[in-house]
């Protein structure tokens, strides 16, 4: 029972909105992702991305 999978302790490797936006085509990719999330009914995630984009003064759709 003392065995713990190492994957539980690894970093999630998350990439920030700023990191994505800094890449070529990154802003457009973020806009597409927001659209995909909204189309799937995942508004809370789309809202979070849009809030980060607004904080960075990035254009939104």
C-alpha positions as CSV (number, residue, x, y, z in Angstrom):
1,X,0.0,0.0,0.0
2,X,3.0,2.3,0.3
3,X,3.5,2.3,-3.4
4,X,2.6,5.6,-5.1
5,X,2.7,6.1,-8.8
6,X,5.3,8.6,-9.8
7,X,3.0,10.3,-12.3
8,X,1.0,11.7,-9.4
9,X,4.0,13.8,-8.4
10,X,5.0,15.1,-11.9
11,X,4.3,18.6,-13.0
12,X,1.3,19.0,-15.2
13,X,3.3,20.7,-17.9
14,X,0.6,23.4,-18.3
15,X,1.2,26.2,-20.8
16,X,0.0,29.7,-20.1
17,X,-2.2,31.8,-22.3
18,X,0.8,34.2,-22.6
19,X,3.1,31.4,-23.8
20,X,0.6,30.4,-26.4
21,X,0.0,34.0,-27.5
22,X,3.7,34.5,-27.9
23,X,3.9,31.8,-30.6
24,X,3.3,32.5,-34.3
25,X,-0.4,32.2,-34.8
26,X,-1.0,31.8,-31.1
27,X,-3.7,34.4,-30.7
28,X,-5.7,32.8,-33.5
29,X,-5.2,29.4,-31.9
30,X,-6.5,30.8,-28.6
31,X,-9.5,32.3,-30.3
32,X,-10.3,29.0,-32.0
33,X,-10.0,27.1,-28.7
34,X,-12.4,29.6,-27.0
35,X,-14.9,28.9,-29.9
36,X,-14.4,25.1,-29.6
37,X,-15.0,25.2,-25.8
38,X,-18.1,27.4,-26.2
39,X,-19.5,25.1,-28.9
40,X,-19.0,22.1,-26.5
41,X,-20.7,24.0,-23.7
42,X,-17.6,24.4,-21.6
43,X,-18.2,28.1,-20.9
44,X,-16.1,28.3,-17.7
45,X,-12.9,27.3,-19.5
46,X,-13.7,29.7,-22.4
47,X,-14.3,32.5,-19.9
48,X,-11.0,31.8,-18.1
49,X,-9.1,32.0,-21.4
50,X,-10.9,35.2,-22.4
51,X,-10.1,36.7,-19.0
52,X,-6.4,36.0,-19.4
53,X,-6.4,37.3,-22.9
54,X,-8.1,40.5,-21.7
55,X,-5.5,40.9,-18.9
56,X,-2.8,40.6,-21.5
57,X,-4.6,43.1,-23.8
58,X,-4.9,40.5,-26.6
59,X,-7.6,40.8,-29.2
60,X,-10.7,38.7,-28.7
61,X,-13.2,37.5,-31.3
